[in-house]
Structures are given as structure tokens and as C-alpha cells.
Amino acid sequence: MSLTSLDWAAIAGYLLITLVLGLYFRRKSAQSTADYFVSGRQVSWWLAGTSMVATTFAADTPLAVSGLVYTQGVAGNWLWWSFLPSGMMTVFLFARLWRRSGLITDVQFAEMRYHGKPAAFLRGFRAVYLGLLMNCLILGWVTKAMVNIISTSLGISDARALAVCVFFLMPFTGVYVSLGGLWGVLWTDLFQFVLKMAIVIAVAWYGVHAVGGMPQLLEKLAAKRSLAGPNASDITALLPDVSRGLTGEALWTLPVITFVVHLAVQWWAFWYPGAEPGGGGYIAQRIFSARDERHGLLSVLWFNLAHYALRPWPWILTALAAVVLYPGLAQPERGYMLVATQHTPHALLGILLAGFMAAFMSTVATQLNWGSSYLVEDFYRRFVKKDASEAHYVNASRLATIFLVVAAAWMSMQLQSVSEGWKIVLELGAGTGGVYLLRWYWWRVNAWSEISAMAAALVTTLALHSHSLWMSIGGRPVPFEGSDPVVFAKTTLCTTGVTTLVWLCVTLLTRAEPEQTLVDFYRKVRPDVRGWGPVAQASGVEETTRDLGTNLLSWLIGCVFVYTALFSIGQFCFGRMAPGLFLGLVCATSGVALYRLMPKPTEWRAS
């Protein structure tokens, strides 16, 4: 397709707004690294939470969801829906603790909670491992998705689309991020989120309209299922068809073993950006930036509601339309862009591209700011130059941002697909989640617990994917067989088991952290006393925290609240009014219960 002057005007207008926001917040973010990385801790919950939602709405997300629905049905989304329990734990068990810590990055936690050289090593290693390696891997797959979008939209080669991303969009994003710091990122995220939600809702409407409307879409999907034979599952089912057995080798089927891993293991055991057990990464960064504990908690609650319940359905409806309009796609992820470019009015092409640029740039902006915070605060300032001025570190942060742009561009050229990046990150983090949860609530966890967990996950993942190793042992290229979802479930279960066993053994076989370090941490953060008995007694603090039971109940009700909101909206979309109304009633009831369990205004600790 060719762009008209109006299309170019829409794209130029979008880019101008983001640049103006970066320039506007330049002075406000340049006063200190606290202003640059956590906005002086003055952010309201709605802005911080919307920024989280915007960041996780990347250019790859609609395409990935489309691919899941196309191959595994709506239930295939349990790959990421299963992370809700982790997100709700962050709301009720960890958000207030993070805010009380007063940190700038979550990596600083290592030297707050632990002591000595192991703590320093852990902080420096995680700064480089997450801020450079993992960060560039994430940026790489997001860029790969944007290449797909540009090439499909404009009908150009992937090489030319990659050049647009690497030599224009990423450097442009780096400019406004380096200028405006987190303040600039937050406000551009808000603008970008509104724009891209309007775009995906419009794409879903035009996609369903192209099929003939929702009743016709459902009829055609049912007809395709009957033609596929008795083994085909209902593509619109919200839960997988357990009658298909463990492997689920049938049309639109999520294997039972994969579903069990998603729902029972993945949410607590896997490290994944935006869904870290215990909160972390840019989620923690937004909590640090909140005005107080209340704003920190509400920001993550709003994020989870919007992320899991409100946002997915435009993507899912577009994917269902793609199943009918484009059967037999070799690359299912391309189905989304085919609907977007061939069934929306050509006059909206410029706005469509601006919306996907917003999705791409909002994620890139956060990853650049978050990654540079690790490299500067947790590596450069901690280990290289300790006594420079705040202006020096702000300038170093801007240089680190530019460096990450270059490194991420190189990484995007190495990845073969979006799904490849997803799998690598999930498998590298399998089994590490348990230590991230318990380090807040069990005094016995030490620095070696985290170090051994990361090392065990890395070594096990590499060993399971070493074709030459398994050929020499058993004459097979890999230890597990089956479809991709089944192999993923088996390998991650194995990695989780090995990693959890290793870090628990290391914890019990190594010394606890020094008493003074634990006492200082306990006094500042004040976790629930029942996992800190000896430390609480040594601290001399008379007023103890005993809120774990209430927080766990809030967590459980919060999960019901969001899941029923998600399913209720889905049932209404498919015209199933009775179950939609019932689920909506359960959602409203759990929402009221959740409100009653929230701390009263006088119960919030001053920040």
C-alpha cells in the first residue's frame, strides 16, 4: 500500500507529540537520577498503572495473541492469562513492601536484603544480565514484530522494514526517553495507550464486519469445526477441552499438560517481564514512582484489571475473523495485520501505522529507561564511579539509553521470530520465581539462594536444548517429544523442579545473612512477622505486621474479580447473555468484597 499525504500527516503528528512531551519534561527529569528514573516519587496511581498497561501492549502482542487463537483457540491465551495470580500477589503482598523500601531500582534490593560480596555480585550481575541481555532480548522480539507490521502494511521487504525500525523508530524513541526520563515515558505512555486502544477496537470492528457480523462469524467458525472432524475443539471456548488428553493433538486445542503448567506452575515459578513473581522490573519502577503506598497498590490493581480483562478482546475478535478470512496461514501471526490492512478503510492507514508505532515505542521507551537505570544505578554508579554529581549520572543515563538502542537493534537482527524470544525468556526464568516470592517473607533466604536459582535455571535450560549432548547420551536430538506446547511444558517443568531443588538446598546449606542486615531490612520494610520471628525479636520493634491472612484473602478475591470480568466480557462478545450476566454479577460481588478488605485511610503507612 502507498501512503497518502494525510497518512504521512497522521504519522508526523504522532511523532511530534511524543517529541514535545519529551522536551517538556526535560528540565523536570534532569534534577537527579530519582527524578529521571522514578519521577521524584510523585506519580498518581492512574498514570503509573496506565503506563504499565501501555508498556505491556507492545507491537508484538496483538500478533502473538492472533497466533495463539489461530492455532490453539481462545484458550491458548492461558499462556499469559495464567500470570494473573502473580500480578495479584504483587498488588496485595508486595506493592506496599516495594514502596516502603524507597529504592530506585529493584536490583538495589540485593544490597538492602543481603550483605557483603555475594550481595554486591548479585546486584552487579543482575544489572547487566537483566538490563543488557534480557532487556535487549525483549527489545529484539518487539522489533521483530514491528518489522512484520511494517512489511505487511506497506508491502515492502523485511530488510527495508528492519531498516525503518533500527535506523529511525528506535533512535527516535531513544531521543525522547533520554530527554524526558520517566516523566516523559509516563505521559507519552498515556497518550499512546489511548491511541492504540482506539486502533485495535476499530480493527476488531472492521474485521468482524468483513465476516458479516458476530452471528455470522460464530456460524462460520462452527462450520469449520464440523468440517475438521470430531477431534476439533470449540475455538471460542475459554477453557481447554480436557477430553483431548495430555497431548491435545487436534485443531484449536491447548494440550492439558500445557494448561496445567500454565495455571499451576507458571505464575509462581517463572520470571517474565511485567509478571515477575513478587513484582520487579518496570512494574516495581512504577511502584517506586508512586506518591505513597496507596497509590502504589492501586496502580498495580488497575494494571491487572486493564491488562487481563479489558484489553484482550479486540485482539481475540480480530484473530477469530482472521481464522475465517485467511484459512491455512503458514504464519498465523500475520493474520492480524492482514485483517488490519485489508479490511479497514485505506484512509485510516496512517492512523493505523501511528497506533502500531505507539505500541512499539511505548514498550521500547520503558525498556530503555528501565534498562539504563540498571546499567547506571546498579553497575556504573555502584562499581565504576561512585562519587560523581547527579548531573553526571543523568548524562550517563542518557548515554546508556543510546547504547541500549544500538545493542537492541543488533539483537533484533539475530532473532528468527517473536515466539523464539518469548520461549527463551520464559525458559531461562523457570524455577526462579519461588525465591523472589519468599525473600520478602522468610528471613532464611540469602544472596546465594538467588544466585544459585539463576545459575541452575540457565544451566538446565542450556542442557535441555543441547542437541549434541542428548545425541551422545541417548541417540535423540532432544530429551522430550511431542508438539511445541507439550515440549515447552515438559522442559519448563523439568527446569522448574531442578532449579527449585537447587536453591532450596543451597539456602539451607549456607549461612543466613548477618543479623544486623536482616534487622535493618525488617525495620524499614516491616514484612509479616510470622516469617521473621527471630529477626523481629532481635529488632526490638514492638508494633508488628500481621496482615498475611488478609492479604492472601484479598489476593484470592482479586483473582476472581479479574477472571470473572475477563470471562464476562467474552461471553457478552459471543452473544451468550446468561453466562455473561452471571459472571458479571460474580465480578461485581467480588469487587465489593475487595473494596471492603482494602486498608482504611488511617491504616496506610506514611511514605
VMD Tcl script that draws the C-alpha trace (Angstrom):
set ca {
  {0.00 0.00 0.00}
  {1.10 3.56 -0.61}
  {0.77 6.31 1.96}
  {-1.15 9.46 1.12}
  {-0.34 12.95 2.37}
  {-2.98 12.53 5.11}
  {-1.32 9.29 6.22}
  {2.04 10.99 6.47}
  {0.42 13.89 8.36}
  {-1.05 11.48 10.93}
  {2.33 9.77 11.44}
  {4.18 13.09 11.65}
  {1.62 14.43 14.13}
  {2.07 11.39 16.38}
  {5.87 11.69 16.31}
  {5.69 15.42 17.02}
  {3.51 14.91 20.10}
  {5.90 12.35 21.60}
  {8.90 14.60 20.95}
  {7.15 17.62 22.50}
  {6.35 15.58 25.63}
  {10.00 14.52 25.93}
  {11.17 18.12 25.60}
  {8.53 19.38 28.03}
  {9.72 17.09 30.83}
  {13.42 17.51 30.13}
  {14.08 20.00 32.93}
  {11.88 18.16 35.42}
  {13.76 14.89 34.88}
  {17.27 16.38 34.90}
  {17.49 17.35 38.58}
  {18.59 13.93 39.86}
  {18.52 10.24 38.99}
  {15.49 9.90 41.30}
  {13.68 12.39 39.05}
  {14.99 10.72 35.90}
  {14.17 7.12 36.86}
  {11.24 7.34 39.37}
  {9.76 10.82 38.68}
  {10.61 12.12 42.14}
  {8.08 9.63 43.61}
  {5.17 11.96 42.79}
  {3.11 9.88 40.32}
  {-0.63 9.19 40.73}
  {-1.93 5.60 40.61}
  {-3.90 6.03 37.39}
  {-0.88 7.36 35.48}
  {1.53 4.74 36.81}
  {-0.96 1.91 36.19}
  {-1.84 3.05 32.69}
  {1.85 3.25 31.88}
  {2.24 -0.40 32.94}
  {-0.64 -1.38 30.66}
  {0.79 0.64 27.76}
  {4.22 -0.93 28.19}
  {2.88 -4.49 28.08}
  {0.82 -3.58 24.99}
  {3.75 -3.94 22.61}
  {3.78 -4.19 18.84}
  {4.17 -7.95 19.15}
  {1.21 -8.50 21.49}
  {-1.74 -8.39 19.04}
  {0.24 -10.54 16.61}
  {1.18 -13.09 19.29}
  {-2.40 -13.31 20.57}
  {-3.63 -13.76 17.00}
  {-1.18 -16.64 16.53}
  {-2.31 -18.31 19.76}
  {-6.01 -18.08 18.87}
  {-5.39 -19.19 15.28}
  {-3.60 -22.38 16.37}
  {-4.93 -23.18 19.88}
  {-8.23 -21.31 20.12}
  {-9.15 -18.61 22.62}
  {-7.98 -20.92 25.42}
  {-4.44 -20.63 24.05}
  {-4.29 -17.26 25.81}
  {-3.80 -19.09 29.11}
  {-0.11 -18.81 28.18}
  {-0.34 -15.29 29.60}
  {-3.72 -15.25 31.40}
  {-2.13 -17.67 33.88}
  {0.16 -14.91 35.15}
  {-2.75 -13.09 36.84}
  {-2.24 -14.79 40.25}
  {1.34 -13.49 40.22}
  {0.14 -10.00 39.34}
  {-2.46 -10.06 42.11}
  {0.18 -11.16 44.58}
  {2.17 -8.09 43.61}
  {-0.91 -5.97 44.37}
  {-1.67 -7.26 47.84}
  {1.54 -8.90 49.12}
  {4.37 -6.89 47.60}
  {3.38 -3.43 46.31}
  {3.43 -1.80 49.75}
  {6.69 -3.54 50.65}
  {8.34 -2.29 47.46}
  {7.13 1.26 48.12}
  {8.41 1.19 51.70}
  {11.84 0.10 50.52}
  {12.50 3.54 48.98}
  {14.64 2.05 46.20}
  {15.18 3.41 42.70}
  {15.58 0.01 41.01}
  {14.51 -3.44 42.16}
  {18.08 -4.68 41.62}
  {19.19 -2.48 44.55}
  {17.16 -4.85 46.70}
  {20.15 -7.23 46.69}
  {22.29 -4.99 48.90}
  {19.36 -3.96 51.05}
  {18.25 -7.52 51.86}
  {21.66 -9.25 51.75}
  {25.22 -8.43 52.85}
  {28.79 -8.50 51.65}
  {30.41 -9.63 48.42}
  {27.68 -12.11 47.42}
  {25.11 -9.26 47.62}
  {27.34 -6.92 45.62}
  {27.95 -9.62 43.00}
  {24.22 -10.36 42.76}
  {23.41 -6.69 42.26}
  {26.05 -6.15 39.59}
  {25.29 -9.41 37.80}
  {21.52 -8.81 37.71}
  {22.10 -5.25 36.49}
  {23.97 -6.50 33.43}
  {22.01 -9.75 32.98}
  {18.59 -8.07 33.09}
  {19.48 -4.55 31.98}
  {21.50 -5.63 28.97}
  {20.95 -9.28 27.98}
  {17.26 -9.79 28.86}
  {16.35 -6.22 28.04}
  {17.86 -6.41 24.56}
  {16.24 -9.80 24.00}
  {12.83 -8.30 24.77}
  {13.52 -5.27 22.60}
  {14.70 -7.63 19.87}
  {11.44 -9.60 19.62}
  {9.35 -6.41 19.86}
  {11.35 -5.01 16.95}
  {10.91 -8.26 15.03}
  {7.13 -7.88 15.41}
  {7.25 -4.26 14.23}
  {9.16 -5.41 11.14}
  {6.28 -7.80 10.42}
  {3.76 -4.97 10.82}
  {5.58 -2.51 8.56}
  {6.35 -5.04 5.83}
  {2.74 -6.32 5.76}
  {1.22 -2.83 5.89}
  {3.38 -1.22 3.22}
  {4.19 -4.25 1.11}
  {7.95 -3.82 1.47}
  {10.64 -6.37 2.25}
  {11.51 -7.36 5.81}
  {15.00 -5.93 5.28}
  {13.63 -2.49 4.47}
  {11.16 -2.66 7.36}
  {14.00 -3.61 9.70}
  {15.96 -0.58 8.49}
  {12.99 1.68 9.35}
  {12.89 0.25 12.89}
  {16.61 0.18 13.54}
  {17.63 3.46 11.95}
  {14.58 5.62 12.67}
  {11.97 4.41 15.18}
  {14.34 3.12 17.86}
  {16.74 6.11 17.74}
  {13.74 8.48 17.79}
  {12.37 6.71 20.86}
  {15.80 6.86 22.46}
  {15.85 10.64 21.94}
  {12.59 11.41 23.74}
  {13.33 8.89 26.51}
  {16.79 10.35 27.12}
  {15.28 13.84 27.23}
  {12.20 13.32 29.39}
  {13.19 10.44 31.69}
  {10.36 8.56 33.36}
  {8.08 11.61 33.41}
  {8.26 11.74 29.63}
  {7.74 7.98 29.37}
  {4.65 8.06 31.63}
  {2.82 10.82 29.76}
  {3.69 9.51 26.31}
  {2.51 6.08 27.50}
  {-0.86 7.58 28.43}
  {-1.22 9.23 25.02}
  {-0.02 6.12 23.21}
  {-2.34 3.81 25.16}
  {-5.45 5.81 24.23}
  {-4.36 5.89 20.58}
  {-3.58 2.20 20.21}
  {-6.70 1.03 22.08}
  {-8.82 3.10 19.68}
  {-6.98 1.49 16.77}
  {-7.36 -2.14 17.89}
  {-11.06 -1.65 18.69}
  {-11.56 -0.23 15.19}
  {-9.62 -3.14 13.61}
  {-11.76 -5.66 15.53}
  {-14.98 -3.95 14.42}
  {-13.96 -3.89 10.75}
  {-12.68 -7.48 10.93}
  {-15.94 -8.84 12.36}
  {-17.90 -6.68 9.90}
  {-15.91 -8.18 6.99}
  {-17.13 -11.65 8.01}
  {-20.72 -10.42 8.17}
  {-21.15 -9.68 11.86}
  {-20.75 -11.62 15.09}
  {-23.55 -14.20 14.48}
  {-22.12 -14.99 11.04}
  {-18.60 -15.22 12.49}
  {-19.71 -17.75 15.10}
  {-21.65 -19.74 12.49}
  {-18.66 -19.93 10.14}
  {-16.34 -20.96 12.96}
  {-18.79 -23.73 13.94}
  {-18.95 -24.86 10.32}
  {-15.14 -25.02 10.12}
  {-15.09 -27.08 13.31}
  {-17.61 -29.61 11.93}
  {-15.62 -29.92 8.71}
  {-12.45 -30.57 10.66}
  {-13.92 -33.69 12.23}
  {-14.73 -34.94 15.73}
  {-11.30 -34.12 17.16}
  {-11.64 -30.37 16.64}
  {-12.34 -28.23 19.72}
  {-14.53 -25.15 20.05}
  {-12.26 -22.25 19.09}
  {-14.29 -19.81 21.24}
  {-14.04 -21.92 24.42}
  {-12.46 -20.01 27.31}
  {-11.14 -23.21 28.90}
  {-9.30 -26.01 27.08}
  {-11.14 -29.20 26.18}
  {-9.73 -31.72 28.69}
  {-11.27 -34.63 26.79}
  {-8.49 -34.30 24.19}
  {-5.94 -35.86 26.55}
  {-2.48 -34.73 27.54}
  {-1.15 -34.03 24.07}
  {-4.22 -32.35 22.59}
  {-3.08 -33.01 19.04}
  {-6.23 -31.62 17.42}
  {-7.47 -28.41 15.83}
  {-7.75 -25.42 18.22}
  {-6.69 -27.47 21.24}
  {-4.46 -26.45 24.11}
  {-2.85 -29.64 25.49}
  {-3.97 -30.43 29.04}
  {-0.39 -30.80 30.29}
  {0.44 -27.34 28.95}
  {-2.67 -25.83 30.56}
  {-1.79 -27.42 33.91}
  {1.75 -25.99 33.72}
  {0.35 -22.55 32.85}
  {-2.18 -22.45 35.67}
  {-0.46 -24.42 38.45}
  {3.24 -23.67 37.96}
  {3.98 -20.82 35.60}
  {2.58 -17.90 37.63}
  {4.75 -18.56 40.71}
  {7.79 -20.27 39.19}
  {8.62 -18.27 36.05}
  {10.35 -14.92 35.74}
  {8.80 -12.93 32.92}
  {8.92 -9.15 32.31}
  {5.80 -7.46 33.60}
  {4.71 -10.59 35.50}
  {7.64 -11.26 37.82}
  {6.72 -13.23 40.96}
  {6.88 -10.70 43.77}
  {6.87 -7.78 41.37}
  {10.00 -6.40 39.79}
  {11.41 -4.75 36.70}
  {9.40 -1.86 35.31}
  {6.39 -2.84 37.49}
  {8.50 -2.16 40.58}
  {9.83 1.01 38.94}
  {6.28 2.36 38.60}
  {5.55 1.43 42.23}
  {8.69 3.32 43.32}
  {7.45 6.36 41.42}
  {4.03 6.37 43.15}
  {3.17 9.08 45.67}
  {2.68 6.66 48.56}
  {1.77 3.07 49.43}
  {-1.89 3.55 48.48}
  {-1.08 4.89 45.03}
  {1.46 2.10 44.53}
  {-1.08 -0.63 45.35}
  {-3.88 0.91 43.29}
  {-1.59 1.38 40.29}
  {-0.87 -2.37 40.11}
  {-4.53 -3.26 40.74}
  {-5.62 -1.05 37.83}
  {-2.87 -2.55 35.67}
  {-4.03 -6.12 36.30}
  {-7.68 -5.31 35.61}
  {-6.92 -3.47 32.36}
  {-4.17 -5.86 31.24}
  {-6.07 -9.13 31.68}
  {-9.78 -8.24 31.48}
  {-10.32 -5.09 29.40}
  {-7.64 -5.16 26.72}
  {-7.53 -8.67 25.15}
  {-10.92 -8.91 23.46}
  {-10.30 -6.62 20.45}
  {-7.24 -8.76 19.62}
  {-9.15 -12.03 20.09}
  {-12.08 -10.96 17.91}
  {-9.68 -9.88 15.15}
  {-7.90 -13.25 15.39}
  {-11.21 -15.12 15.05}
  {-12.03 -13.06 11.98}
  {-8.60 -13.96 10.55}
  {-9.37 -17.69 11.00}
  {-12.40 -17.30 8.73}
  {-10.95 -14.81 6.26}
  {-7.48 -16.37 5.88}
  {-7.56 -20.14 6.47}
  {-4.36 -22.14 6.28}
  {-1.86 -19.37 7.02}
  {1.71 -20.65 7.26}
  {2.49 -17.76 9.65}
  {-0.63 -17.31 11.82}
  {0.74 -14.15 13.47}
  {0.43 -12.37 10.11}
  {-3.34 -12.88 10.20}
  {-3.80 -9.85 12.43}
  {-2.07 -7.46 10.05}
  {-3.87 -8.94 7.04}
  {-7.20 -8.07 8.67}
  {-5.91 -4.66 9.76}
  {-4.58 -3.64 6.35}
  {-7.12 -5.27 4.01}
  {-10.40 -4.70 5.84}
  {-10.02 -1.25 7.39}
  {-10.58 1.83 5.23}
  {-7.47 2.85 3.35}
  {-7.96 6.39 4.67}
  {-7.11 5.08 8.16}
  {-3.78 3.53 7.16}
  {-1.72 6.41 8.54}
  {-3.58 6.34 11.87}
  {-3.25 2.54 11.93}
  {0.51 2.75 11.49}
  {0.70 5.53 14.09}
  {-1.14 3.26 16.53}
  {1.28 0.40 15.99}
  {4.19 2.79 16.25}
  {2.73 3.84 19.60}
  {2.58 0.18 20.70}
  {6.17 -0.33 19.62}
  {7.55 2.88 21.05}
  {5.77 2.70 24.42}
  {7.43 -0.65 25.11}
  {10.79 0.44 23.75}
  {10.64 3.64 25.82}
  {10.05 1.77 29.08}
  {12.67 -0.89 28.32}
  {15.25 1.78 27.52}
  {14.56 3.81 30.67}
  {14.35 0.70 32.87}
  {17.45 -0.90 31.35}
  {19.55 2.26 31.63}
  {18.51 2.57 35.30}
  {20.11 -0.83 35.94}
  {23.26 -0.06 33.99}
  {23.79 3.35 35.63}
  {22.42 2.98 39.18}
  {23.35 -0.65 39.80}
  {26.54 -1.04 37.81}
  {28.21 2.23 36.80}
  {27.38 4.23 39.95}
  {27.88 1.27 42.28}
  {31.06 -0.26 40.87}
  {32.70 2.18 38.43}
  {32.26 5.82 39.53}
  {30.81 6.27 42.99}
  {31.25 9.96 43.79}
  {30.19 11.98 40.74}
  {27.49 14.66 40.68}
  {23.83 13.99 39.93}
  {24.21 15.83 36.60}
  {26.99 13.40 35.66}
  {24.78 10.37 36.34}
  {21.85 11.87 34.42}
  {24.16 12.36 31.42}
  {25.47 8.81 31.88}
  {21.86 7.60 31.86}
  {21.27 9.31 28.53}
  {24.39 7.71 27.07}
  {23.30 4.31 28.43}
  {19.95 4.77 26.67}
  {21.70 5.38 23.35}
  {23.93 2.34 23.94}
  {20.85 0.16 24.54}
  {19.31 1.36 21.27}
  {22.37 0.11 19.38}
  {22.54 -3.20 21.30}
  {18.81 -3.89 20.87}
  {19.00 -3.17 17.14}
  {21.75 -5.78 16.81}
  {19.73 -8.31 18.84}
  {16.66 -7.86 16.64}
  {18.74 -8.93 13.63}
  {19.69 -12.20 15.38}
  {16.21 -13.44 16.36}
  {14.32 -15.65 13.93}
  {10.82 -14.98 15.29}
  {8.78 -13.34 18.05}
  {7.86 -16.68 19.62}
  {11.54 -17.62 19.80}
  {12.20 -14.65 22.08}
  {9.17 -15.45 24.28}
  {10.27 -19.05 24.80}
  {13.88 -18.17 25.58}
  {12.91 -15.68 28.29}
  {10.30 -17.98 29.86}
  {12.62 -20.98 29.97}
  {15.57 -19.00 31.33}
  {13.38 -17.82 34.22}
  {11.70 -21.17 35.01}
  {12.04 -22.10 38.67}
  {13.47 -18.78 39.88}
  {10.11 -17.34 40.95}
  {9.90 -19.13 44.28}
  {12.93 -17.36 45.71}
  {11.60 -13.97 44.55}
  {8.38 -14.61 46.48}
  {9.90 -15.97 49.69}
  {12.77 -13.47 50.06}
  {10.23 -10.97 51.46}
  {8.50 -13.38 53.85}
  {11.24 -15.77 55.03}
  {14.31 -14.42 56.78}
  {16.38 -17.50 55.93}
  {16.65 -16.70 52.17}
  {20.12 -15.32 51.37}
  {22.09 -13.98 48.41}
  {23.26 -17.47 47.46}
  {19.61 -18.51 47.12}
  {19.10 -16.06 44.25}
  {22.49 -16.69 42.67}
  {22.01 -20.46 42.66}
  {18.46 -20.15 41.27}
  {19.57 -18.04 38.31}
  {22.55 -20.30 37.62}
  {20.52 -23.52 37.87}
  {17.82 -22.21 35.52}
  {20.41 -21.09 32.98}
  {22.43 -24.33 33.06}
  {19.36 -26.61 32.98}
  {17.80 -24.72 30.07}
  {21.01 -24.86 28.05}
  {21.44 -28.57 28.84}
  {17.89 -29.45 27.80}
  {18.38 -27.66 24.49}
  {21.82 -29.07 23.79}
  {21.19 -31.34 20.81}
  {24.75 -32.69 20.77}
  {24.57 -33.65 24.46}
  {21.39 -35.72 24.07}
  {22.58 -37.32 20.85}
  {25.66 -38.58 22.69}
  {23.59 -39.85 25.66}
  {20.52 -41.43 24.10}
  {20.84 -41.01 20.39}
  {17.98 -38.48 20.34}
  {18.24 -34.78 19.40}
  {16.23 -33.62 22.48}
  {15.07 -35.35 25.70}
  {11.33 -34.66 25.19}
  {8.99 -35.34 22.29}
  {5.60 -34.02 21.21}
  {4.10 -30.83 19.81}
  {5.69 -27.49 20.65}
  {3.30 -26.71 23.56}
  {3.85 -30.18 25.04}
  {7.65 -29.99 24.76}
  {7.55 -26.50 26.30}
  {5.52 -27.81 29.25}
  {7.86 -30.76 29.85}
  {11.10 -28.78 29.59}
  {9.87 -25.97 31.84}
  {8.56 -28.47 34.42}
  {11.98 -30.12 34.44}
  {13.79 -26.79 34.74}
  {11.43 -25.62 37.50}
  {11.95 -28.79 39.52}
  {15.75 -28.73 39.24}
  {16.04 -25.01 39.93}
  {13.72 -25.06 42.95}
  {15.52 -28.05 44.47}
  {18.91 -26.40 43.94}
  {18.10 -23.05 45.52}
  {16.30 -24.60 48.50}
  {19.29 -26.88 49.20}
  {21.74 -24.00 48.81}
  {19.66 -21.86 51.18}
  {19.68 -24.49 53.91}
  {23.36 -25.39 53.44}
  {24.69 -21.81 53.54}
  {24.69 -19.29 56.36}
  {21.90 -16.84 56.92}
  {22.58 -13.15 56.35}
  {24.14 -11.22 59.26}
  {21.66 -10.29 61.95}
  {22.17 -6.53 61.58}
  {21.43 -6.64 57.83}
  {18.21 -8.56 58.47}
  {17.20 -6.26 61.33}
  {17.75 -3.14 59.21}
  {15.67 -4.63 56.41}
  {12.89 -5.67 58.78}
  {12.68 -2.26 60.42}
  {12.44 -0.46 57.09}
  {10.08 -2.75 55.17}
  {8.14 -4.33 58.06}
  {7.05 -7.63 56.40}
  {4.65 -10.02 58.12}
  {6.30 -11.07 61.40}
  {5.49 -14.77 61.10}
  {8.31 -15.44 58.64}
  {10.71 -13.16 60.54}
  {10.30 -14.35 64.14}
  {13.98 -14.37 65.27}
  {14.74 -11.13 63.41}
  {11.64 -9.36 64.74}
  {12.61 -10.30 68.27}
  {16.17 -9.01 67.76}
  {14.93 -5.74 66.20}
  {13.15 -4.57 69.34}
  {10.21 -3.33 67.26}
  {7.05 -3.70 69.34}
  {4.48 -2.94 66.61}
  {4.46 -5.96 64.29}
  {2.71 -6.55 60.97}
  {0.26 -9.47 60.79}
  {-1.57 -8.91 57.53}
  {-0.63 -12.04 55.56}
  {-4.01 -13.73 56.06}
  {-5.98 -10.67 54.94}
  {-3.63 -10.12 52.02}
  {-3.98 -13.74 50.84}
  {-7.77 -13.48 51.03}
  {-7.63 -10.22 49.04}
  {-5.36 -11.95 46.52}
  {-7.84 -14.80 46.05}
  {-10.84 -12.47 45.69}
  {-8.81 -10.22 43.36}
  {-8.15 -13.17 41.05}
  {-11.88 -14.00 41.00}
  {-12.67 -10.33 40.32}
  {-10.43 -10.04 37.27}
  {-11.04 -13.51 35.82}
  {-14.82 -13.12 36.02}
  {-14.53 -9.67 34.41}
  {-12.46 -11.24 31.60}
  {-14.89 -14.13 31.05}
  {-18.00 -11.96 31.39}
  {-16.83 -9.61 28.64}
  {-16.01 -12.60 26.44}
  {-19.43 -14.17 26.90}
  {-21.12 -10.88 26.02}
  {-18.94 -10.59 22.90}
  {-20.10 -14.05 21.79}
  {-23.75 -13.24 22.49}
  {-24.05 -15.62 25.46}
  {-26.06 -13.28 27.67}
  {-27.00 -15.59 30.57}
  {-23.45 -16.73 31.48}
  {-22.21 -13.19 30.81}
  {-24.70 -11.74 33.32}
  {-23.90 -14.42 35.92}
  {-20.15 -13.82 35.62}
  {-20.73 -10.07 35.71}
  {-22.66 -10.46 38.98}
  {-19.84 -12.54 40.49}
  {-17.36 -9.89 39.33}
  {-19.36 -7.07 40.95}
  {-19.77 -9.02 44.20}
  {-16.05 -9.81 44.42}
  {-15.26 -6.17 43.63}
  {-17.36 -5.02 46.59}
  {-15.69 -7.62 48.85}
  {-12.29 -6.47 47.66}
  {-13.14 -2.84 48.45}
  {-14.19 -3.79 51.98}
  {-10.91 -5.64 52.55}
  {-8.76 -2.72 51.41}
  {-6.97 -0.81 54.18}
  {-8.87 2.17 55.55}
  {-7.36 5.67 55.04}
  {-5.91 5.68 58.57}
  {-4.26 2.26 58.07}
  {-1.85 3.29 55.30}
  {1.71 3.86 56.42}
  {3.16 7.28 55.63}
  {5.75 7.24 52.85}
}
mol new
graphics top color blue
foreach p $ca { graphics top sphere $p radius 0.5 }
foreach p [lrange $ca 0 end-1] q [lrange $ca 1 end] { graphics top cylinder $p $q radius 0.2 }
display resetview
